[in-house]
């Protein structure tokens, strides 16, 4: 169930652990309202950390990019899945061990910073293969080297397994797509391996973030249910989903328990305000007025000026006000009906009314 916060989130939490792609920027440009919201959050005393599954760029490059967009950032405020996987590998292989890097500069630098020897070929006898997002320039030959090395017994690691990544032109293949290529190419092995994964939602990424930020009351802020929000659940911390990236309102209504955020907002301005929580109204039918009445369908949930419940075949919504309040009410109704599963009830009409279809 979505929760309420009487305080603005920037005051209720000491550190925002912000995803980048789809939250702060998309395709190299700042997401609308992101620059002003982050400046205001910092002014309110909230520390900002930029946590990304994208292993392609170094923290220095990411911080410089953010600064050009108007978001003042230091390299020490950037945490990448490349750093998380480099720490994981360094803890499990001998110091200075040879590792085959299949990715971009951010991954190469992170591995070298951990004292590992980066090699280019399976013929260099690496003890490990590490895959990270290499961008559209990643050559097929690099994936072949990875598959050959894994086939010869090298340990296999991946910075993350996001199948897609948002860009300015749309959704493109992510590192998970490249990992799948190597997985397919190694199914011939008697005991076909699976990669050790460090990035969100896996625990190594959360550990790396806490070690580097020292956060005591962190708030994960993201746009993906299967990485940002699931990672927050795995780490036992609260989360804010913003609707500026991959996840849309319909996907949120269908979310399984491990993908349900603590809070939801249209964009990063959500960190600057209190959050109303949905209120349960047993037996209330939208449009019935203030008094509870017995119904054969789902109980009602209200938020702001909206009331939602599950009908026989669809989610029903009545009222007026902030569309995000309406979405909060719909989430409460959908998740209550779904229990530990996914809500399969139709929501198109309700979301169209909110302008979120």
C-alpha positions as CSV (number, residue, x, y, z in Angstrom):
1,X,0.0,0.0,0.0
2,X,1.2,3.5,-0.8
3,X,2.0,5.4,2.4
4,X,1.5,9.0,3.4
5,X,4.1,11.6,4.5
6,X,3.0,14.7,6.3
7,X,6.5,16.2,5.7
8,X,7.9,16.9,2.2
9,X,10.0,13.9,1.3
10,X,13.1,16.2,1.1
11,X,12.6,16.7,4.9
12,X,11.5,13.2,5.8
13,X,14.6,11.5,4.3
14,X,18.3,12.5,4.5
15,X,19.5,11.2,1.1
16,X,17.8,10.7,-2.2
17,X,19.3,7.8,-4.1
18,X,18.4,9.0,-7.6
19,X,18.3,6.9,-10.8
20,X,19.4,8.8,-13.8
21,X,18.0,7.5,-17.1
22,X,14.3,8.4,-17.2
23,X,14.4,10.3,-13.8
24,X,17.0,13.1,-14.1
25,X,17.7,12.9,-17.8
26,X,16.7,11.1,-21.0
27,X,18.7,11.0,-24.2
28,X,21.2,13.5,-22.8
29,X,18.6,16.1,-21.9
30,X,17.2,17.0,-18.5
31,X,13.8,15.6,-17.7
32,X,11.2,18.4,-17.3
33,X,11.3,19.9,-13.8
34,X,14.3,17.8,-12.7
35,X,16.8,20.7,-12.5
36,X,14.7,22.9,-10.3
37,X,13.4,20.2,-8.1
38,X,16.8,18.8,-7.3
39,X,18.1,22.3,-6.5
40,X,15.2,22.9,-4.2
41,X,15.7,19.5,-2.5
42,X,19.4,20.2,-1.9
43,X,18.5,23.6,-0.5
44,X,16.0,21.9,1.9
45,X,18.9,19.9,3.3
46,X,18.5,16.6,1.4
47,X,21.7,15.0,0.1
48,X,21.6,13.8,-3.5
49,X,23.3,10.7,-4.8
50,X,23.0,9.6,-8.4
51,X,22.7,5.8,-8.7
52,X,22.7,4.3,-12.1
53,X,22.8,0.8,-13.6
54,X,24.5,2.3,-16.7
55,X,28.1,1.1,-16.4
56,X,29.3,2.9,-19.6
57,X,30.5,6.2,-18.1
58,X,32.8,7.0,-15.3
59,X,31.5,9.1,-12.3
60,X,33.6,12.0,-13.5
61,X,31.9,12.0,-16.9
62,X,28.4,11.6,-15.3
63,X,29.0,14.4,-12.9
64,X,30.2,16.7,-15.7
65,X,27.1,15.8,-17.7
66,X,24.8,16.6,-14.8
67,X,26.5,19.9,-14.2
68,X,26.1,20.9,-17.9
69,X,22.4,20.2,-17.5
70,X,22.2,22.5,-14.5
71,X,22.4,19.9,-11.8
72,X,25.5,20.6,-9.7
73,X,27.1,17.3,-9.0
74,X,30.5,15.9,-7.9
75,X,32.0,12.6,-9.0
76,X,31.7,11.4,-5.3
77,X,28.0,11.7,-5.6
78,X,27.7,9.3,-8.5
79,X,27.4,5.5,-7.9
80,X,27.5,3.2,-10.9
81,X,26.8,-0.5,-11.4
82,X,30.4,-0.7,-12.7
83,X,31.7,0.2,-9.3
84,X,29.4,-2.3,-7.7
85,X,30.4,-5.2,-9.9
86,X,34.1,-4.3,-9.7
87,X,34.0,-4.5,-5.9
88,X,32.1,-7.9,-6.2
89,X,34.8,-9.3,-8.6
90,X,37.7,-8.0,-6.5
91,X,36.3,-9.7,-3.4
92,X,36.1,-13.1,-5.2
93,X,39.3,-13.3,-7.3
94,X,43.0,-12.9,-6.5
95,X,44.5,-9.4,-6.4
96,X,45.6,-8.3,-9.8
97,X,43.7,-11.2,-11.5
98,X,43.0,-11.0,-15.2
99,X,39.5,-10.1,-16.2
100,X,37.9,-9.8,-19.6
101,X,36.0,-6.5,-19.8
102,X,33.1,-6.4,-22.2
103,X,31.8,-2.9,-21.9
104,X,32.7,0.8,-22.1
105,X,35.2,3.1,-20.3
106,X,33.2,3.3,-17.1
107,X,33.6,-0.4,-16.5
108,X,37.2,-0.6,-17.5
109,X,38.1,2.2,-15.1
110,X,36.2,0.7,-12.2
111,X,37.9,-2.7,-12.6
112,X,41.3,-1.0,-12.8
113,X,40.6,1.0,-9.7
114,X,40.1,-2.3,-7.8
115,X,43.6,-3.4,-8.9
116,X,42.3,-5.9,-11.5
117,X,44.2,-6.5,-14.8
118,X,41.9,-5.8,-17.7
119,X,42.5,-8.0,-20.8
120,X,40.9,-8.1,-24.3
121,X,40.7,-11.7,-25.3
122,X,39.6,-15.1,-24.1
123,X,43.1,-16.2,-25.2
124,X,44.6,-14.0,-22.4
125,X,43.2,-16.7,-20.0
126,X,41.1,-14.4,-17.8
127,X,39.7,-15.8,-14.6
128,X,36.5,-13.7,-15.0
129,X,34.3,-12.1,-17.6
130,X,32.6,-8.8,-16.7
131,X,29.8,-7.4,-18.9
132,X,28.6,-3.8,-18.7
133,X,26.6,-1.6,-21.0
134,X,28.7,-0.8,-24.0
135,X,26.4,1.5,-25.9
136,X,25.5,1.1,-29.5
137,X,29.1,0.8,-30.5
138,X,29.6,-2.5,-28.6
139,X,31.0,-4.9,-31.2
140,X,29.6,-8.4,-31.8
141,X,33.2,-9.6,-31.5
142,X,33.3,-8.5,-27.9
143,X,30.3,-10.7,-27.1
144,X,32.0,-13.6,-28.9
145,X,35.1,-13.2,-26.7
146,X,32.9,-13.2,-23.6
147,X,31.1,-16.4,-24.7
148,X,34.5,-18.1,-25.5
149,X,36.0,-17.2,-22.1
150,X,32.9,-18.3,-20.2
151,X,32.9,-21.5,-22.2
152,X,36.5,-22.1,-21.1
153,X,35.5,-21.8,-17.4
154,X,35.9,-18.1,-16.6
155,X,33.6,-16.8,-13.8
156,X,30.9,-14.6,-15.3
157,X,29.7,-11.3,-13.9
158,X,27.4,-8.6,-15.2
159,X,27.0,-5.0,-14.0
160,X,23.2,-5.3,-14.5
161,X,20.7,-7.1,-16.6
162,X,18.3,-4.3,-17.7
163,X,17.0,-5.5,-21.0
164,X,16.3,-1.9,-22.2
165,X,17.5,1.6,-21.7
166,X,15.6,4.9,-22.4
167,X,17.1,7.2,-25.0
168,X,16.1,10.4,-26.6
169,X,14.8,8.5,-29.6
170,X,12.9,5.8,-27.6
171,X,13.7,2.5,-25.8
172,X,16.9,0.8,-26.9
173,X,18.5,-2.6,-25.9
174,X,20.3,-2.5,-22.6
175,X,23.1,-4.5,-21.1
176,X,20.7,-7.3,-20.3
177,X,20.2,-7.9,-24.0
178,X,24.0,-8.4,-24.4
179,X,24.0,-10.7,-21.4
180,X,21.3,-12.8,-23.1
181,X,23.6,-13.2,-26.1
182,X,26.3,-14.7,-24.0
183,X,23.8,-16.9,-22.1
184,X,22.4,-18.3,-25.4
185,X,26.0,-18.9,-26.7
186,X,26.9,-21.0,-23.5
187,X,23.9,-23.2,-23.3
188,X,25.9,-26.0,-24.8
189,X,27.8,-26.4,-21.6
190,X,26.9,-29.4,-19.4
191,X,26.5,-27.1,-16.4
192,X,25.6,-23.9,-18.2
193,X,26.4,-20.9,-15.9
194,X,24.5,-17.8,-15.0
195,X,26.2,-14.5,-14.3
196,X,26.7,-12.9,-10.9
197,X,24.8,-9.6,-11.2
198,X,25.7,-6.6,-9.1
199,X,23.4,-3.8,-10.3
200,X,19.8,-2.9,-9.2
201,X,17.8,-4.7,-7.9
202,X,20.6,-7.0,-6.5
203,X,22.1,-6.4,-3.0
204,X,25.6,-5.5,-4.2
205,X,24.4,-2.3,-5.7
206,X,22.5,-1.3,-2.6
207,X,25.6,-2.1,-0.5
208,X,27.8,0.0,-2.8
209,X,25.4,2.9,-2.5
210,X,25.2,2.9,1.3
211,X,29.0,2.4,1.6
212,X,29.6,5.4,-0.6
213,X,26.9,7.8,0.6
214,X,26.6,6.9,4.3
215,X,22.9,7.4,4.1
216,X,20.8,6.8,7.2
217,X,17.3,7.5,6.0
218,X,17.6,6.9,2.2
219,X,14.8,7.3,-0.3
220,X,15.3,5.5,-3.6
221,X,13.9,7.5,-6.5
222,X,13.4,5.7,-9.8
223,X,11.3,5.1,-12.9
224,X,11.5,1.3,-13.1
225,X,9.7,-1.2,-11.1
226,X,12.0,-4.2,-11.8
227,X,15.2,-2.4,-10.8
228,X,14.7,0.8,-8.7
229,X,11.6,-0.3,-6.8
230,X,12.5,-3.9,-6.4
231,X,16.0,-2.9,-5.3
232,X,14.5,-0.7,-2.6
233,X,12.4,-3.6,-1.4
234,X,15.5,-5.8,-1.3
235,X,17.4,-3.2,0.6
236,X,14.6,-2.5,3.1
237,X,14.3,1.2,2.2
238,X,11.5,3.4,1.0
239,X,11.0,4.4,-2.6
240,X,9.4,7.1,-4.9
241,X,8.3,6.1,-8.4
242,X,8.3,9.0,-10.9
243,X,6.3,8.6,-14.1
244,X,8.9,10.2,-16.4
245,X,10.6,7.1,-17.7
246,X,9.9,3.5,-18.4
247,X,7.0,2.7,-16.0
248,X,3.6,4.1,-16.8
249,X,0.4,4.2,-14.7
250,X,-1.0,1.0,-16.2
251,X,2.1,-1.0,-15.3
252,X,2.0,0.5,-11.8
253,X,-1.5,-0.8,-11.2
254,X,-0.4,-4.3,-12.2
255,X,2.7,-4.3,-10.0
256,X,3.5,-7.3,-7.8
257,X,4.2,-6.6,-4.1
258,X,8.0,-6.4,-4.6
259,X,7.4,-3.8,-7.4
260,X,5.1,-1.5,-5.4
261,X,6.7,1.8,-4.3
262,X,6.2,3.7,-1.1
263,X,5.2,6.9,-2.9
264,X,4.4,7.9,-6.5
265,X,4.7,11.3,-8.2
266,X,4.4,12.6,-11.8
267,X,8.1,13.9,-11.7
268,X,10.9,14.9,-9.4
269,X,8.8,17.7,-7.9
270,X,7.4,14.9,-5.8
271,X,10.3,15.1,-3.4
272,X,9.4,18.7,-2.5
273,X,5.8,18.0,-1.2
274,X,4.0,16.0,1.4
275,X,2.2,12.9,0.1
276,X,-1.3,11.9,0.9
277,X,-2.0,8.2,1.4
278,X,-5.0,6.3,0.2
279,X,-7.7,5.8,2.8
280,X,-9.7,2.6,3.0
281,X,-13.5,3.1,2.9
282,X,-15.1,-0.3,3.4
283,X,-18.2,-0.9,1.3
284,X,-18.0,2.5,-0.3
285,X,-19.1,2.8,-4.0
286,X,-17.8,5.7,-6.0
287,X,-20.7,8.2,-6.5
288,X,-22.6,7.0,-3.5
289,X,-21.8,10.0,-1.3
290,X,-20.0,10.1,2.0
291,X,-21.8,7.3,3.8
292,X,-20.6,3.6,3.6
293,X,-22.9,1.2,1.8
294,X,-22.7,-2.5,1.3
295,X,-21.6,-3.6,-2.1
296,X,-20.8,-6.9,-3.8
297,X,-17.7,-5.5,-5.3
298,X,-14.4,-4.3,-3.9
299,X,-14.1,-1.8,-1.0
300,X,-13.4,1.8,-1.9
301,X,-10.2,3.7,-1.4
302,X,-10.0,7.5,-1.5
303,X,-7.2,10.0,-2.0
304,X,-7.6,13.7,-2.4
305,X,-10.9,14.2,-4.2
306,X,-11.0,10.8,-5.8
307,X,-12.5,7.4,-4.8
308,X,-11.6,4.1,-6.5
309,X,-12.7,0.5,-6.2
310,X,-12.6,-2.7,-8.1
311,X,-15.8,-3.5,-10.0
312,X,-16.7,-6.8,-11.6
313,X,-14.4,-6.4,-14.6
314,X,-12.7,-3.0,-14.2
315,X,-11.4,-0.4,-11.8
316,X,-14.0,2.3,-11.1
317,X,-13.1,5.9,-10.3
318,X,-15.1,8.9,-9.2
319,X,-14.3,12.4,-8.1
320,X,-12.0,15.2,-9.2
321,X,-8.7,16.8,-8.3
322,X,-5.0,16.0,-8.8
323,X,-4.6,13.1,-11.3
324,X,-1.8,11.6,-9.2
325,X,-4.2,11.4,-6.2
326,X,-6.6,9.5,-8.5
327,X,-3.8,7.2,-9.4
328,X,-2.9,6.7,-5.7
329,X,-6.6,5.7,-5.0
330,X,-6.5,3.3,-8.0
331,X,-3.3,1.7,-6.8
332,X,-4.8,1.0,-3.4
333,X,-7.9,-0.6,-5.0
334,X,-5.9,-2.6,-7.5
335,X,-3.3,-3.9,-5.1
336,X,-5.9,-4.7,-2.5
337,X,-7.7,-6.8,-5.0
338,X,-4.5,-8.5,-6.3
339,X,-3.1,-9.5,-2.9
340,X,0.3,-11.1,-3.6
341,X,-0.3,-11.3,-7.3
342,X,-0.9,-8.9,-10.2
343,X,-4.2,-7.0,-10.8
344,X,-5.7,-8.1,-14.0
345,X,-8.8,-5.9,-13.8
346,X,-9.3,-3.4,-16.7
347,X,-8.2,0.1,-15.9
348,X,-8.3,2.0,-19.3
349,X,-11.4,4.1,-18.6
350,X,-10.2,5.2,-15.2
351,X,-6.7,6.1,-16.4
352,X,-8.1,7.9,-19.5
353,X,-10.2,10.0,-17.1
354,X,-7.0,11.0,-15.3
355,X,-5.1,11.7,-18.5
356,X,-2.7,8.8,-17.7
357,X,-3.8,6.2,-20.3
